[in-house]
Amino acid sequence: MRTRPWHRLLIAGLALVAGLSVTAAVTPTTPQWWNRGTIPLYAATAAGGETARMPDGTVRTYQAFSGKPAYLAEFDTLTKRVMRMLPLYVPGDPSGEVPADLGAQGAWGVSIDKRGTVYVSTYGYGHVYRLPWRADAVEDLGRPSPRTSFTWEGDTDERGVFYFGTTEGFGPAPLPGGRLFSWDPTTRKYRDYGDFGSKYLFVRSVEASGGKIYAGLGQTTALYQVDPRTGDRVEIPPPPGMPTDKYTYQMEDEAGYLYVLFAGGTTAQVGWVLDLKTLKWKYEIPGYMGQTISQADEQGRVYLIVNSELTLFDPRKGTLTPTGFQGGAEQADKGGLGAGKGVARAVDKRVGHELIYGATGSADMWTYDPATKETTFDRADGLVGTPTPPRSLAKGPDGRIYAGGYFQGGLVAYDPATTKWTEYDFRHQIEGMGAHNGKMYFGVYANAELWEYDPALPFGDSNPKKLFDLKDKGQERPWTVVSAGPYVAIGTSPKNTQDNGALTLYDPATGERRTWNSGLVEGANQISALTYRDGIIYGGSLGCCNPSDNSKHPGQVFAMDAASGRVLWRSTPLPDEQGVNGLTFDGQGRLFGMTYGTVFEISPTDGSLIRSEKEFDYPWSTVTGFQPRAVNMEYDPGDGAIYATNGRTRRIDPDTLVDVGPNYVAGFAAISPGPNKFYVQNGLLLEVKWY
């Protein structure tokens, strides 16, 4: 970790003062603001990558590194040296796209054709990029459809036509199914092969082989063979016993076989090998990691990653031969090679024979020598980390403000006493975090993991430590993590194939945890807000944006006895609002909540609505995605006000529900009791002293 000083800068003119109530019990104020600088979250994380021999005989690895914007890195595979870093953003005239393109945030798909052309299918704004061999810059091929938000792993055929799938995440609800597209370098146009039905929001992986296209779907398990000329489809039944809640996540073809990774859902990921002549499943590979495999040798054998170890697979016999290589002692201790990025075999003239090459998603590159068993595992030479947007914010028990980064993770802490930042190597995406009994608890995506960090101890391999995950309970994102008496309470979203979010209570003193993923509220939901008082947990639900069935339900509130787990009551205080995303008690024991545009009070006895105040209308009926952490809500006994965010700062008088302002643009917030609150604004940390 490293520490940086930052200068204090007083921000002038930020306030957009709303109407103030001179009769409110909470006194209007003119707070002070300080800009604490850009939140220093940086990472070098690649979701997609591929290695190939180029037309001039050199071997190159291309990886797409996430950021704002993301970039495509070209490596000399043999020397592990960065050759180029090309931003995945080509500014130009306004295209009229909604939302307007600001550059890729990352890419799951990197594909190289036999001519050395690199295709990068990206997420954030749904564009595809192309880098012809010897070109100085990437071409932006645009968004294949107005609603495309993600373009996924693709492949090229013998003619150089690129095939890929999408998620159609932009635009109003309900979301349509993901689509299969191609882009032809001759016509320079996209072709739309259509969707596969509304229950398949993802065309997650695409592979071209033998004149056919293979499209892997999700979040319900399915695989199709598609004729690229006619568009005719043949459904290939999943392997026997395959759960229906998995993505057909990644695919690679070699020597007449299709290697398929099935991932997601509530069970372990698994690989299967499909015989492309018969379209019959031939072998199961438990522990198969993906993402890529090596080229086949003359016997059809390939190197792939199984249980984070480089392994040789023989499809004639169905045998797996581990190499023992997991990246060296340190990397093996941290989980091994992980998903293989750019796994390939190529002759290195310096040693006179073939080596196996690969990379990790964290900018490490490796080699394995099958002849000598010698290995290397090194950080790529010359790679630059990219800024990553904040994803979560909370005040720690040590008084510091902790922030977590989106997708590629990252963790930093700001010390208000010294105005210094400390950066930590924590490569996990924290959705929600909170303090409890002197420790920080991080809710991590995916599989709704809970991690514990003790700020009083050195940051290291076992601090933070993972306590558990909720994959077997069908949970994915821990939106809210709060202290609840003796417990840490976690509210989560379900996996894309599940309907119900969950409430989990964890007792650090005993290690006991209990999870409820049914009976809390009615209809598909996410548990988006939690608060605690006198032995009772109060929870709010988000009912919009349910990926399992595209359904929408009112936001609801429930009360549960923490000791027994008995639900005391359920209520729907505002039927037209599809999310209750904030809850808090004031000093008089009154229970308040916030949807997004409306603040309200309900009875803690039965959940009945007492009063509400609408701050603005919110179009819940057309919303397709909502981040509950955009709403923060907490009562401060120091001045008797309720502090909240819903796109702007709110300072609410609990007696009148009037927002006395002022209102500043704000995202995630750390609004624990005390005069100074902390907000994220466009990547900056803003500190405001309210009283």
Secondary structure, DSSP 8 states (H G I E B T S, - for coil): -EEEE---EE--S--B-----TT-SS-----EEEEEEE---EE--EEEEEEEE-TTS-EEEEEEE-STT-EEEEEETTTTEEEEEEES----S----SS-----SEEEEEEE-TTS-EEEEEESS--EEEE-TT-SS-EE---SSTT--EE-B-EE-TT--EEEEEE--SSSSS----EEEEEETTTTEEEEEEES-TT--EEEEEEEETTEEEEEEETTTEEEEE-TTT--EEE----TT--TT-EEEEEEEETTEEEEEEE-TTS--EEEEEETTTTEEEEEEETB--B------TT--EEEEETTEEEEEETTTTEEEE---SSHHHHHHTTTT-SBEEEEEEEETTTTEEEEEEE-TTSEEEEE-TTT--EEEEE-BT---EE--EEEEEE-TTS-EEEEESSS--EEEEETTTTEEEEE---SEEEEEEEETTEEEEEEETTTEEEEE-TTS--BTTBSEEEE--GGGTEEEEEEEEEETTEEEEEEEE-TT----EEEEE-TTT--EEEE-SSSSSSS-EEEEEEEETTEEEEEEE-S--TTT-------EEEEETTT--EEEEE-S-TT--B--EEEE-TTS-EEEE-SSEEEEE-TTT--EEEEEESS---GGG-----GGGEEEEEETTTTEEEEEESBEEEE-TTT--B---B-B--SEE--SSSEEEEEETTEEEEEE--
